[in-house]
């Protein structure tokens, strides 16, 4: 059973005046006085936006259209909510012949992050999502959550080692196992779009396909300003950061709660089947959005003291941990 619950994100561009209304295509693009072309819409189930600077406005619009085409193509591979997507077919059949290179790549990257985080990041937690979604969508559901027996049964299907990946075939070795790339696909899509735009000559661009990546500086010769939003109060910022040739991703269990109290949420601990509760939110700043996305998910389940070594092994970066009182602790790669 798949329940389509939009994954909310808590990084939003600060003071981005002139952004178009939410539209799925290029028609909503607007230009600012500084020459930036703005687009805003939905991608991979999350709010998305582009700010693209190019000497020729018509070329900028064509590049935005090409970016959206690329995201739609990736969605046809990674989506859990399209019956024809490659992930859905893999989960249904337990194997997928002739998979898209992007699926091979991203599942391989996911496995690497699983090993780096000692299993905190795990793309095979979909059975836990299905269990909690099914439980809390049932009328009169027990507020204490699924039974220990049900959690144990779902957990028995979880384990990143059970995903066999080959360019010719991907196979799930546990019958009933299922994968989700919701903890990394938005970052991957952000990187794909950013790489496309950079290759086309865009040197001052901000890409947000659920996670954010800055290409160069803002056209006003300053870093891009971003705000980390409080997941409990969307209009309130937990902090502000500046980006230049960097990416940032934020994860919070409060983002997609299954119950009214927010105790049960979409970030699952593969080791025991419980939900993330250590932090209010975790933001990770690295060079690649794919890395930031995966690590913000994993760090939501890990002690802070483990983050520095993982960041170093992932290429360097910084993690910001916000506790329930909105106090921030910064951890940098050693």
C-alpha positions in Angstrom: 0.0 0.0 0.0 1.4 3.4 -1.0 0.0 6.6 0.6 0.9 9.7 -1.2 1.8 12.2 1.5 3.8 15.2 0.2 7.2 15.4 1.9 7.5 19.0 3.3 10.8 20.8 3.1 12.0 23.5 5.5 14.6 25.3 3.4 13.1 28.2 1.5 14.7 31.0 -0.4 14.8 34.1 1.7 13.4 37.3 0.1 13.0 35.9 -3.4 10.7 38.6 -4.7 8.9 38.1 -8.0 8.6 34.3 -7.9 5.8 33.0 -10.1 2.8 31.2 -8.7 2.8 27.4 -8.4 2.6 26.0 -11.9 3.8 22.7 -13.3 5.4 24.1 -16.5 7.3 27.0 -18.0 4.3 29.2 -18.4 4.8 30.6 -14.8 8.3 31.9 -15.4 8.9 35.5 -14.5 11.9 37.8 -14.9 13.3 40.0 -12.1 14.8 43.5 -12.6 18.3 41.9 -12.3 17.7 39.6 -15.2 17.0 36.4 -13.2 14.3 34.2 -14.6 12.2 32.7 -11.8 10.1 29.5 -11.9 8.2 27.9 -9.0 6.2 24.6 -9.0 6.2 21.1 -7.7 8.8 18.4 -8.4 9.1 14.9 -7.0 6.3 15.7 -4.5 8.1 18.8 -3.0 7.9 22.5 -3.6 10.5 23.4 -6.2 11.9 26.6 -7.8 14.6 27.8 -10.2 16.4 31.1 -10.4 18.4 31.2 -13.6 20.6 34.0 -15.0 21.5 33.9 -18.6 22.5 36.7 -21.0 19.5 35.8 -23.2 16.1 35.6 -21.5 14.7 33.2 -24.2 17.6 30.9 -23.7 17.0 31.0 -19.9 13.4 30.0 -20.5 14.5 27.1 -22.8 16.9 25.9 -20.1 14.2 26.0 -17.5 11.9 24.0 -19.7 14.8 21.4 -20.3 15.3 21.3 -16.5 11.7 20.5 -15.9 11.7 17.8 -18.6 14.7 16.2 -16.9 12.9 16.2 -13.6 9.8 14.6 -15.1 12.0 12.0 -16.7 13.6 11.2 -13.3 10.2 11.1 -11.7 9.2 8.3 -14.1 12.1 6.3 -12.7 12.1 7.1 -9.0 8.4 7.8 -8.1 6.5 5.6 -5.7 3.2 7.0 -6.9 3.3 6.2 -10.6 2.4 2.6 -11.5 4.7 2.6 -14.4 7.8 3.9 -12.6 10.9 1.7 -12.3 10.9 1.8 -8.5 7.3 0.7 -8.4 8.0 -2.1 -10.9 11.0 -3.2 -8.9 9.0 -3.3 -5.7 6.2 -5.2 -7.3 8.2 -7.8 -9.0 11.3 -8.0 -6.8 13.6 -7.5 -9.8 14.0 -5.1 -12.7 15.7 -6.0 -15.9 17.5 -3.4 -18.0 17.1 -0.7 -15.3 17.7 3.0 -16.2 21.4 4.0 -15.5 20.1 6.6 -13.1 18.4 4.0 -10.9 21.5 1.9 -10.9 23.6 4.9 -10.0 21.3 6.2 -7.2 20.8 2.8 -5.6 24.5 2.3 -5.6 25.0 5.8 -4.0 22.3 5.0 -1.5 24.2 1.8 -0.6 27.4 3.7 -0.1 25.7 6.1 2.3 24.2 3.1 4.2 27.7 1.8 4.8 29.0 5.2 5.8 26.2 5.7 8.3 26.3 2.2 9.7 22.8 1.6 8.3 21.1 4.8 9.5 20.4 5.6 5.9 18.6 2.7 4.2 16.6 2.8 1.0 14.8 -0.4 2.0 12.6 1.1 4.8 9.5 1.3 2.6 7.9 -1.7 4.4 8.0 0.5 7.6 6.4 3.4 5.7 3.7 1.1 4.4 3.0 -0.3 7.9 2.7 3.1 9.7 0.6 4.6 6.8 -1.7 1.6 6.8 -2.0 1.6 10.6 -2.8 5.3 11.0 -5.2 5.4 8.0 -7.4 2.8 9.6 -10.4 4.2 11.4 -10.0 3.9 15.2 -6.3 3.2 14.9 -4.5 2.6 18.2 -2.7 5.9 19.1 0.3 4.0 20.4 1.2 2.9 16.9 1.6 -0.5 15.2 2.1 -3.5 17.5 5.6 -4.7 18.3 4.9 -7.9 16.2 3.9 -5.8 13.2 7.0 -3.6 13.5 9.2 -6.7 13.8 7.6 -8.2 10.7 8.2 -5.1 8.7 11.7 -4.8 10.0 12.5 -8.3 8.8 12.1 -7.0 5.2 14.5 -4.1 5.8 18.2 -4.3 5.0 20.2 -2.5 2.3 22.5 -5.5 1.9 19.6 -7.3 0.2 19.6 -5.0 -2.8 21.7 -6.6 -5.6 22.6 -4.0 -8.2 24.0 -4.6 -11.7 23.7 -2.6 -14.9 21.7 -5.4 -16.4 19.4 -6.2 -13.4 18.4 -5.0 -9.9 17.1 -7.6 -7.6 15.6 -7.6 -4.1 16.7 -10.8 -2.4 14.2 -10.7 0.4 10.6 -11.6 -0.7 8.4 -8.7 0.1 11.3 -6.1 0.4 10.6 -2.7 -1.1 12.8 0.4 -1.7 12.2 4.1 -1.5 14.5 6.8 -2.7 12.5 9.6 -1.1 15.4 10.3 1.2 17.9 11.0 -1.6 16.0 11.5 -4.9 15.2 15.2 -4.4 18.9 15.9 -3.9 19.8 13.8 -6.9 17.3 15.7 -9.1 18.7 19.0 -7.8 22.2 18.0 -8.8 21.1 16.8 -12.3 19.4 20.1 -13.0 22.3 22.1 -11.6 24.8 20.2 -13.7 22.6 20.7 -16.8 22.4 24.5 -16.2 26.1 24.8 -15.4 27.0 22.9 -18.6 24.9 25.4 -20.5 26.9 28.3 -19.2 24.7 29.4 -16.3 27.1 30.8 -13.6 24.6 32.4 -11.2 21.8 30.1 -10.5 19.8 28.7 -7.6 18.2 25.3 -8.0 15.6 23.9 -5.5 14.1 20.5 -6.6 13.2 19.7 -3.0 16.8 20.4 -1.9 18.9 23.5 -2.7 22.1 23.9 -4.7 23.7 27.2 -5.6 25.8 27.7 -8.7 28.2 30.5 -8.1 27.1 33.7 -6.3 23.9 35.7 -6.6 24.0 38.1 -9.6 24.4 41.0 -7.1 27.9 39.6 -6.3 26.9 38.2 -2.9 26.2 34.7 -1.7 22.6 33.4 -2.0 20.6 33.8 1.2 18.6 30.9 2.4 16.5 30.4 5.5 16.0 27.2 7.5 12.3 27.2 8.4 10.9 25.9 11.7 9.0 22.7 10.8 6.4 23.6 13.5 5.9 27.2 12.4 6.5 27.6 8.7 6.7 31.4 8.8 9.5 31.3 11.4 13.1 30.7 10.6 15.4 28.6 12.7 18.4 30.2 11.1 19.8 31.7 7.9 22.7 30.6 5.8 24.6 31.8 2.8 25.4 29.6 -0.2 27.9 29.9 -3.0 28.7 26.8 -5.0 27.3 24.7 -2.2 24.1 22.6 -1.5 21.9 22.3 1.5 19.2 19.9 2.6 17.1 19.7 5.7 15.2 16.8 7.2 12.7 16.8 10.1 10.4 14.0 11.3 7.8 16.6 12.0 7.6 17.2 8.2 5.4 14.2 7.5 3.6 13.0 10.7 1.4 10.0 10.6 -0.5 11.0 13.8 -1.8 14.3 15.2 0.9 14.5 17.8 3.7 14.1 15.4 5.2 11.3 17.4 5.2 9.0 14.4 6.8 10.3 11.3 8.4 9.4 7.9 12.0 9.0 9.1 12.5 5.5 10.3 15.3 3.9 12.2 16.1 0.7 10.4 17.6 -0.8 13.5 14.3 -0.9 15.5 11.5 0.4 13.3 10.9 3.5 15.4 10.6 7.1 14.1 13.1 9.9 14.4 12.8 12.0 17.6 16.3 13.1 18.5 16.1 16.6 16.9 13.7 19.2 15.7 15.5 19.3 12.4 18.9 18.6 10.8 20.4 20.6 8.0 23.5 19.5 6.0 25.6 21.7 3.8 27.9 20.0 1.3 29.0 20.5 -2.3 26.4 18.0 -3.7 22.7 18.0 -3.0 22.6 14.3 -3.2 25.0 14.0 -0.3 23.3 16.6 1.7 19.9 15.0 1.2 21.1 11.5 2.3 23.1 12.7 5.3 20.3 15.0 6.6 18.1 11.9 6.7 20.7 9.7 8.3 21.8 12.3 10.9 18.2 12.7 12.0 18.8 9.2 13.6 22.4 9.5 14.7 24.2 11.1 17.6 25.9 14.4 16.8 29.3 13.1 17.6 29.1 10.6 14.7 28.5 13.3 12.1 32.0 14.8 11.7 33.6 11.5 10.6 30.8 10.8 8.2 31.0 14.3 6.7 34.7 13.9 6.2 34.3 10.5 4.5 31.6 12.1 2.2 33.8 14.9 1.0 33.5 17.5 3.8 30.7 19.8 4.9 28.7 21.0 7.9 25.7 19.7 9.8 23.4 21.9 11.8 21.4 20.1 14.5 18.4 22.0 16.0 17.0 20.7 19.3 13.3 21.0 20.4 14.1 24.4 21.9 15.5 25.6 18.5 19.0 25.7 19.8 21.6 24.9 17.0 24.7 22.9 17.2 27.2 23.0 14.3 29.3 19.9 13.4 32.0 20.2 10.7 34.0 17.5 9.0 37.2 16.8 10.8 
